[in-house]
Amino acid sequence: MIIETFPALTTSSVDLELAEPRFRGAPLPLLKDRMVLGGPVFTAIDNSYHPEESDLQAFIRAATARWVLAILSVEFPPREGPELKGATVSVKLADDAGTAETLAFSVLPLHAGTPFQTTTSYSINPNVTLGGSVGISLGSLGKQTVENGERWYVLGTGQLTATPAWTFERTPTTALVGTTPLALIIKVPQGRVGTASVGLEASIEDGVFRKHRVPLPGDSAGLVQVSF
């Protein structure tokens, strides 16, 4: 098992637009400065990644696909105005062959009870079987607590698909305020270039706001996606 430290990420605040028009009352303005995206950053899991780890290097030598680690984060800053009810960070993966074979093999966190403002580490485990496939799994975050009755603050979905996402929900004891680091291990067929785009969504009592495609660091072509 490899213990990694979350890196510092380039962050950007995203203005969200009302998802559906209102038929009554005044139009709602943009939801400004309520979600801050960090990253993503991508690291190839190849023979230069932890060369001292013999199990990982043996797995890489036998691999028939490329493996990529993606790290991002979402922050809900404390702000005046309507309280957020829920939010979603969604990732869309693809590659230059368009065959839907580039996917999120592992998603972190899958569930957690609080925002992780103090979390600094996570783990990576090679040679873990998921759905009949052998690959690399992300382990637990360095800290997590769960409320009585297991009211999860965040749920990760889309493992083994091209559309992973994290859904955040306000609970009776936890508002949507704080920072949560997020991670994916992405499986890419050999010889292909993978791409990722990120969408954000947040809801208040009066409506749902979203941004389908968020400008990302490293997007020099203006495509609102990054390659890896």
C-alpha positions as CSV (number, residue, x, y, z in Angstrom):
1,M,0.0,0.0,0.0
2,I,1.3,3.5,-0.9
3,I,0.4,6.5,1.2
4,E,0.2,9.7,-0.7
5,T,-0.1,13.3,0.3
6,F,-2.7,15.6,-1.4
7,P,-0.9,18.2,-3.5
8,A,-1.6,22.0,-3.4
9,L,-4.0,22.7,-6.3
10,T,-4.7,25.7,-8.5
11,T,-8.2,26.8,-7.5
12,S,-10.9,28.9,-9.3
13,S,-14.3,30.1,-8.1
14,V,-17.1,29.3,-10.6
15,D,-20.3,31.2,-11.2
16,L,-23.2,28.9,-11.6
17,E,-26.2,29.7,-13.8
18,L,-29.9,28.9,-13.1
19,A,-30.6,25.5,-14.7
20,E,-34.3,26.0,-15.5
21,P,-36.2,29.3,-16.1
22,R,-38.5,30.5,-13.4
23,F,-42.1,31.0,-14.4
24,R,-43.0,33.2,-11.3
25,G,-41.1,35.9,-9.5
26,A,-38.0,37.8,-10.4
27,P,-35.2,36.0,-12.2
28,L,-32.5,34.6,-9.9
29,P,-29.0,36.0,-10.3
30,L,-25.9,33.9,-10.8
31,L,-24.8,31.8,-7.8
32,K,-21.4,33.5,-7.3
33,D,-18.4,32.4,-5.2
34,R,-20.3,29.4,-3.7
35,M,-18.2,26.6,-5.3
36,V,-14.4,26.7,-5.7
37,L,-12.8,23.9,-7.9
38,G,-9.3,22.8,-7.2
39,G,-7.3,21.2,-10.1
40,P,-7.6,18.7,-11.6
41,V,-4.0,17.5,-11.8
42,F,-3.0,14.2,-13.5
43,T,-0.1,11.9,-12.7
44,A,0.8,8.9,-14.9
45,I,1.1,5.7,-12.9
46,D,4.0,4.3,-14.8
47,N,7.5,3.0,-14.1
48,S,8.6,6.4,-12.9
49,Y,5.9,6.5,-10.2
50,H,7.2,5.0,-6.9
51,P,9.9,2.9,-8.5
52,E,10.8,1.6,-5.0
53,E,7.4,-0.2,-4.8
54,S,8.0,-3.7,-6.2
55,D,4.4,-4.8,-6.2
56,L,3.3,-1.7,-8.1
57,Q,6.1,-1.9,-10.6
58,A,5.3,-5.6,-11.3
59,F,1.7,-4.6,-11.9
60,I,2.7,-1.8,-14.3
61,R,5.0,-4.1,-16.3
62,A,2.1,-6.6,-16.7
63,A,-0.6,-3.9,-17.4
64,T,-2.4,-3.9,-20.8
65,A,-3.7,-0.3,-20.2
66,R,-2.4,3.0,-19.0
67,W,-3.3,4.2,-15.4
68,V,-3.6,7.8,-14.4
69,L,-4.2,9.4,-11.0
70,A,-6.4,12.5,-11.0
71,I,-6.6,14.8,-8.0
72,L,-9.1,17.6,-7.6
73,S,-11.1,19.3,-4.8
74,V,-14.2,21.3,-4.1
75,E,-14.6,24.1,-1.6
76,F,-17.8,25.6,-0.3
77,P,-16.7,29.0,1.1
78,P,-18.7,30.5,4.0
79,R,-20.8,33.2,2.3
80,E,-23.8,35.4,3.0
81,G,-27.0,34.5,1.1
82,P,-29.1,31.4,0.7
83,E,-27.8,28.2,2.2
84,L,-26.8,25.4,-0.2
85,K,-29.0,22.3,0.0
86,G,-26.8,20.1,-2.1
87,A,-24.1,20.1,-4.8
88,T,-22.5,17.8,-7.4
89,V,-19.0,17.6,-9.0
90,S,-19.2,15.5,-12.1
91,V,-16.4,14.4,-14.4
92,K,-16.8,13.2,-18.0
93,L,-14.0,11.0,-19.3
94,A,-13.3,10.2,-23.0
95,D,-10.4,9.4,-25.3
96,D,-9.4,10.1,-28.9
97,A,-10.9,6.8,-30.1
98,G,-14.4,7.5,-28.7
99,T,-15.1,4.0,-27.7
100,A,-16.1,4.7,-24.0
101,E,-13.2,2.5,-22.7
102,T,-11.6,5.2,-20.7
103,L,-13.2,5.0,-17.3
104,A,-12.8,5.8,-13.6
105,F,-11.6,2.5,-12.2
106,S,-11.6,3.8,-8.6
107,V,-13.3,6.8,-6.9
108,L,-12.4,8.5,-3.6
109,P,-14.3,9.2,-1.4
110,L,-17.1,6.8,-2.0
111,H,-18.8,8.1,1.1
112,A,-17.9,10.3,4.0
113,G,-19.6,12.1,6.9
114,T,-17.9,15.5,7.0
115,P,-15.9,17.9,4.8
116,F,-12.2,17.2,4.9
117,Q,-10.5,20.5,5.6
118,T,-7.8,18.8,7.6
119,T,-7.3,15.7,5.4
120,T,-3.8,15.4,4.0
121,S,-3.3,11.8,2.8
122,Y,-4.9,8.9,1.0
123,S,-3.7,5.4,0.0
124,I,-3.2,3.5,-3.3
125,N,-3.4,-0.3,-3.6
126,P,-2.3,-2.1,-6.7
127,N,-3.6,-5.5,-7.8
128,V,-7.1,-5.1,-6.4
129,T,-10.0,-6.9,-8.2
130,L,-13.0,-4.8,-8.9
131,G,-15.9,-6.2,-11.0
132,G,-13.7,-9.0,-12.3
133,S,-10.8,-6.7,-13.4
134,V,-7.4,-6.3,-11.9
135,G,-6.3,-2.7,-11.3
136,I,-5.4,-0.1,-8.8
137,S,-7.7,1.0,-6.0
138,L,-7.8,4.2,-3.9
139,G,-8.0,3.6,-0.2
140,S,-9.5,5.7,2.6
141,L,-8.9,9.4,3.2
142,G,-6.8,10.2,6.2
143,K,-9.7,11.3,8.3
144,Q,-13.4,10.8,8.3
145,T,-16.3,10.9,10.8
146,V,-19.8,9.8,10.4
147,E,-22.9,11.2,12.1
148,N,-25.3,9.0,14.1
149,G,-27.5,7.1,11.7
150,E,-24.8,7.3,8.9
151,R,-26.0,10.6,7.3
152,W,-23.4,10.9,4.6
153,Y,-22.1,14.4,3.6
154,V,-20.7,13.2,0.3
155,L,-21.3,10.1,-1.9
156,G,-19.0,9.1,-4.8
157,T,-20.6,7.3,-7.8
158,G,-19.7,6.2,-11.3
159,Q,-16.9,3.7,-10.4
160,L,-16.1,1.6,-13.5
161,T,-17.8,4.2,-15.8
162,A,-16.8,7.3,-17.8
163,T,-19.0,9.6,-15.7
164,P,-17.8,9.6,-12.0
165,A,-19.3,12.2,-9.7
166,W,-19.5,13.2,-6.1
167,T,-22.8,14.4,-4.6
168,F,-22.8,16.6,-1.5
169,E,-25.9,17.0,0.8
170,R,-26.5,19.3,3.7
171,T,-27.3,17.3,6.8
172,P,-28.9,18.3,10.1
173,T,-25.4,18.8,11.6
174,T,-23.2,19.7,8.6
175,A,-23.7,22.7,6.3
176,L,-22.1,22.8,2.9
177,V,-19.1,24.7,4.1
178,G,-15.5,23.5,3.8
179,T,-13.1,21.7,1.5
180,T,-13.1,18.1,0.3
181,P,-10.3,16.6,-1.7
182,L,-11.3,14.1,-4.4
183,A,-9.4,11.5,-6.4
184,L,-9.8,9.1,-9.3
185,I,-7.7,6.4,-10.8
186,I,-8.4,6.4,-14.5
187,K,-7.9,3.4,-16.8
188,V,-7.0,4.4,-20.4
189,P,-6.4,1.9,-23.3
190,Q,-2.8,1.8,-24.5
191,G,-2.0,4.2,-27.3
192,R,-5.0,6.5,-26.6
193,V,-5.1,10.1,-25.3
194,G,-7.6,10.6,-22.5
195,T,-9.6,13.7,-21.9
196,A,-11.6,15.0,-18.9
197,S,-14.2,17.8,-18.4
198,V,-15.8,18.9,-15.1
199,G,-19.2,20.1,-14.4
200,L,-20.5,21.7,-11.2
201,E,-24.1,22.0,-9.8
202,A,-25.5,23.4,-6.6
203,S,-29.1,23.8,-5.3
204,I,-30.8,26.2,-2.9
205,E,-34.4,26.3,-1.8
206,D,-35.4,28.3,-4.9
207,G,-33.7,26.5,-7.7
208,V,-30.8,24.5,-9.2
209,F,-27.7,26.2,-10.6
210,R,-25.1,24.5,-12.7
211,K,-22.1,25.0,-15.0
212,H,-21.8,22.1,-17.4
213,R,-18.2,22.6,-18.5
214,V,-15.8,24.5,-16.2
215,P,-12.5,26.1,-17.5
216,L,-9.7,23.9,-16.2
217,P,-6.0,24.5,-15.5
218,G,-3.9,23.4,-18.5
219,D,-6.7,23.9,-21.0
220,S,-4.6,25.9,-23.5
221,A,-6.9,25.1,-26.5
222,G,-10.0,26.6,-25.0
223,L,-11.9,23.3,-25.1
224,V,-12.9,23.4,-21.4
225,Q,-11.2,20.0,-21.0
226,V,-7.8,18.6,-20.3
227,S,-5.8,15.8,-21.8
228,F,-3.7,13.1,-20.2
